[in-house]
Structure formats: structure tokens, C-alpha cells
Amino acid sequence: MAAAEGAWQFQVVERGFLPPPADAGLHGSDDYDVLVSPTPYQAVCEAVAPATDRPSGWTTHLLIDPALPAFALPLVVSHEFHHGIQAGICAFGNNLSEAGALYVSGIHRKGEGKNLSYFLGFNAFQHAPDRSLDWQGNTGDFYPYGSALYFMYLDDVDATAPLTRYKSLLDELYARTKSAPSAACPYYLDAVDTLVGLDASYGRFARWRYFVGEQDDGQHFSDLANWKGAKATDVLEPVALDRETDLAELPLAAAQPATLPMPYGASYVRVGLADAAPGTRLRLGFQGDAATRWRIESILQRPGEGSLEGELEVGADGQKTADLSLAVVIAWCSRS
């Protein structure tokens, strides 16, 4: 009960999230129901019925397995309770719902992410940058949890307080359900585009996620330590590179990513320039399908000098040629 009351206090009372809808007196009252019952997931938020006062929302309850370790209970309940808030807006499908619940509960129970090995979600996300930001796999795939890195980015890039952008996102989604009620709710990405302009936001985020793990320069994400595991070996990992090369291997003719990026996914190429002579420039020729919109982001790293970042605009024909002044990382980011 203390864990459930704590989740309500933090998310509804203190942070102003829309509470889960009332359930028409199920189990004796309209209070939110938390049931102690065995479940193979240790804890789960279950949909019950369409809400009577929400255009697209559902009532829910929590199932908490009595075998759930006590040290993990507050974090787990906070996570699952947030799913109740999400479902009260609409029954989300292939989107960022797990990322949102991870992000909110990790801010609420700061420093306890290790209790659920949340760092595994971030690492799964970093291992597959070609996947879409809202990719959803089978139960047991940690990737959707790691998309919370994007919500952390939204906090840091505009210096907003934690959860501010994310709450605005849920508010936007709820407003959309009231103006166009539907069983098929709008995805998170549609609302993100309204709030921050997703193309430019994702392009910059593709650069930021390079600075995770061993590449962390202290100038990007401000809260990475909160998400590491309990042991010294449970670290956050850098983004996976599609290709790593150096000047001696250039030119690369007709090179293609090993895995083509999905919409709002990326492919990373790193060129080592340790032996570059002063004034060396790197020529990039890019040819992409004209039916897809492309972005190219660049990062230049010089030891002891910080990083220089920028975008190379790709035309509607999907073609781009540019001379880069010692660019080290190039992210090819696509959107259909």
C-alpha cells in the first residue's frame, strides 16, 4: 500500500499526470485497485474495461506477485502504475509506452533503476540503432525500455525539469483523443512531432546517443549514472557502429549499411583520423532512395577540444556530397 500511495502521490499529486479513470465501483469502490496475485511477470498492469468518462481510455488494475522482492517493490509499482495512467488516455500499442513508464519510475525512485536492471534496456537500445525509436518486439526484448533515453534527451536539450516534456506529450495525446475519439489512438511520435518537431529533434538525438558509455563527455546527458546496474561491470554501453574505418582504408566505393535503418533509426560510421595531416578533409558522397527523407549528422572529435556537431541537409532527391573538415562520426538517419 505504501508503494501504491507513493506512486500516486508522486505522479498524480506532485507531477500532475492525469490519474487512471474510475472503474465504476469494481471491487467495492472507485479507488484504484492493486491486487496481490501470482503472475509470471511479477507485476503487471491489466486493462479492465473502456472508461466511461474518457474518449479512448481504459480502466486498469495492478497485479502484484507476492514473491516480488521487497527491495524492488516501490520501483516496480511506480512503473506499472504509470501504465495505468497511460492506458487511461488510450490503449497504446506499438509505441513508447514502456519507455515512458521506465522514465517516470526511474525519476520517481531515483537511483533504484538497478533494481530492475534498467541498464539492460538502454544497452539493448544502443545495440540496435537501426531500429525505429518506437520499435516494439516480443515480450522479453529490452529495446522498448531503452527508448527512455529519448525522454532524457528532451529534458537535457532544452534544460527543462525532469518529466516536463514527457507530461506535455501525454497531455497532447489526451487532447487529441478528445478532439477525435477513436479506438486507434495516435502514437507518441505524432504528438512528439507537434511538440518539438520530430525530424530535427531525432537528428540531434542521434548525435547525443553517441555520447553514452565510454564516449560520455559530460556535456550531453546529465543523469546517466542513475541508470547503471548494481555492479561495476553493469555499465551503459556505446551505440553500435555499422562500420569503423580509417584514412588508410579510404576510399570506400558503394558502401552500404549492413542493416538499413528504419524510419527514425540510424546507421553510424566512424572514421579514425589519427594520422591525418593538417588541413585534411573528408569527402562524403551519399545516395539514398528519393522516396525516403534522409538526415546526415556529423560529429568531429579532437582530443582535449570537445566535440563539434552539425547537420548536413539532404535534398529531396536523396543525394548529398560534402567535404567535411575531419569529421569522425556520421549518423545516417532516415524517415519515410
N, C-alpha and C positions, 0 to 999 in steps of 0.2 A: 504493500500500500504506500509506503514511503517513497518507493521508486516511481510509482504511478503519479502520486501527488507532486513529486519533484519535476517530473516531465511536464505535467500540466502547468505548473507554476512558471517554469522557465519559458516554455514555448507559447502558451496562450496568454498568461497574465503579464509576464515581463516583456516578451518579444512581440506580442500582438498577432500571432498567427490565428487564423480562423479556426475555432475549435471544431472537433468532429461533430456532426449533426446528431441530434437526439434520436433515439431508436424507438419511439412510440411506446415507452414503458416496458420494453423487453427486460426480463429478469427482475421486474418489480418497480423500476423507476427509469427516468431518463438520464440517470448518471451514466458515465462511460463505464463499460463493463470490462473488467480484467478477470479472466477465468484461469484457474490453475488446473492444467490438464496436460497429460503426456502428449508430446508432439515430436516427430523426428527432427524438427528444425530447432528444438529447444525453446524457441519463441517465434510467434508469427502473428501478423495482423490479418484477420479474416473479414472479408466482405459479408454483410448480412442481408441487406435489402436496399433498394433505392430510397434515398432520403425524401421525406415528404416536403421539405422546405428548401431544397437545393435543386437547381435545374438539372444538374448532371451528377450530383454527389451520391455517395453510398454511405450507409451506416456500417460500422465495423465493431469488432471487439478484439481484444488481445487474448491469445492463448500463451500462457507461461508454463513451461515444463517444470515440475517441482525439482527435477535434477539439475536445473540450471545453476552453475556455481554462483555463490552469493557475491563474490567479488565482481562478477560481470553483470549482475542483475541491473543496477541503475543505468548502465550504458545501453544494454540490450532493450530495456523497457523504453528508454528515451527514443531509440531508433525505431522500434515498432510502433510506438505511439505516434511518431511523425508520419508513418504510413497511414494512420487513421486520419490525420489532418489532410494529407494528400487525397485520400480516397473520398473525403468529404467534399472535395471540389470536383473531382471526376475520377473514374476508374482508369488510371493510367495504364498504358500498355508499353509499347516499345519506346522507352524514353529514358529520362534521367531520374526516375523516382528513387532507386537505390542510392544513387549519388547524393540526392538531396537529404535522405534520411541519415546517411553516414555523416554528411557535413554538419547537419544540425546537432546530432547527438554527440559528435566529436567536439563541437564548440561548447555544448552544454556540459559535458563531462570531460573537461579539458585534461589532457594527459593520460586518459584511460583508453585511448584507441588501441593500445597494445593488448587490452583485454579481449578484443575480438580479432587481433592480428589484422587490423585495417591496413597496415602497410602492405599486405599481400594484394589488396585491391589496387593500391597505387602502382605497385610493381607490375601487376597484370596489365594495367592501363598503359604503362610505359613500354611494355614488351610488344605491344601491337598498335603503334601509332597510325597504321594504315586504316584501322577501323574507324567508323564514324563515331563522333562524340557521343551519340545516343545509341550505340550498338548494344543489343541485348542478346545474350546467348542462353544456354540451358542453365537450370539451377545448378549452382556449384561453380560457375565461372565467375571469377572475382572482378573481371573487367568493368562491369557497370558501376561497381562501388568506387573504383578509381577515378571515374569521371568527376568526382567531387573536386578534383584538382582544378577544374574549370571554375567552380564557385569560389574557391580560394583565390584564384586569379582575379575574378571580378572584384573581390574585396580589395586586393592589393593595388590593382592597376589604377583605380580611382580613389584610393585611400579612404574607402568607406568603412564603417564599422562592420564587424562580422555579422553575417546574416542579412544585412540591409538589402543588398541586391537580390539575394535569393527570395526574401519575403516579397519584394516588389514583383518578382517573377510569379509567385503564386497568386498575388493579388491580381495581376494582369490576366492570369488564366481564369480566375473566378469571374472577373468582369466579362471575359469572352463567353463563358457558359451562360451568363445572364442575358447577353445580347443575342446569342444564337444557341439555345439549348439543344443538346444533341447527345446521343449515347456515345458517339465517337468524339471524344474530347480533343481539343487541339494539343499538339505536342508541345513540350517545353521549348523546343527550338524556335517555334513560331513566335512565342512570347518573348524569348531572348532577343530575337531579331527586332521586335518592336522596341524593346527597352534599350539595347546597346548597339544595334547594327551588327548582326552575327558575322558577316563576311570579314569586316575589319577586325572585329573582336577575336574571332577564331585565328585569323592570321597572326595577330600579335601573341595570342596564347600559344600558338605552335612554336614561337621563339622561346617563350617563357619556360615551357616544359623541358626544353633542353637544359635549363639550369636547375635540375633536380639531381640528387645523388652526388656523385663525385664532381659534377660540374657546378654545384651550387656556389655562386659567387657572393652571396649575402646581399645582392642588390635586387632580387626578384621576390620569390615567395618568402613571406615573413614568418610562417608558422609551421615549417616542415618538421621541426623537432617533435611537435605534438603527435605526429602520425607514425613515428618509428615503432618497431617492435620492442619487446621487453629485453631482449638480449642484444649485446653489442653487435652480433652478426645479423640482426634483423634490421637491415638498413634499407633506405629508399634507393632505388636503382635509377640510372640514367636512361633516357629514351633510347630505344633500339635504333641503330643506324641501318639503313638499307645498303649503304656502301661506304667504305672508308678507303681512301686512296691518298697519294701524294704526288708531288710535281713530276717525279721520275716516271710515273705511270701514265701521264697525260701525253697526247690527247686520248680521250675515251670517245670512240665513234659509235653512234647509235646505241648508247647505253640506255637501258630501261630499268625501272624499279623491279625488284624481284617480286613484289606484290603491289599491284596498282592500288592507290588509295581510294577509299570510298568517299562519297561526299562528306565534307568536314572530317576528313582523315588526312594524313600527311606521310610523306616519304622523306627521309633525312639522308643527306650526303655530306660527308666531312672530308675536306681536302687538307692534308698536312702540309705546311709551308715552312718547315724548319730551315731548309736550305735556300729559301728564296732570296735572290739578290735584291738590293734596294730598287724600288720602282717597278718590281714585277707586278703584272696584272693578270688576272684570270678571266678568260673569255668563256662565257656561258651561252650555249645555244639550246633553247628549249622549244620542243614541238609537241603540243598537246592537242587532243581532239577538240575541234571547234565547237562541238555540241556541249562541252563542259566548260564551266568557268574555272579559271586557274589563278592561283596566287603563288608567288615565289617570295620567300622571306630569306634574308641573309643575316648572318652574324659573323663579325670579324673579332677574333680574339688575339690580343697581343699581350704577352706576359707582362704583368705589372702595370698595364694600362687600361684594364677594364675591357668592356665589350662595346662594339658599335653595331647597332642593329638597324635594319631597314627593310623596305618592301620594294620589289621590282614589279611594276604593273605589267600584266599580260593582256594583250589585246583580245578582241572578240574572236580573232582567228586562231587563238591558242598558241601564237608564235611569240618568242622573245629572244633577242640577242643582246647581250650586255657585257661590257668589260668591268670586272669587279676589282677593286683595289684590295687584293689579298683577302678575299672572303674565305672563311673557314667552314662555315656550315650553311647549307642551303636546304630549306624545307619546301618541298613541292606540295602545296595544299590544294585540294580540289573541292569543288562544289558543283553538283549537277544543276 
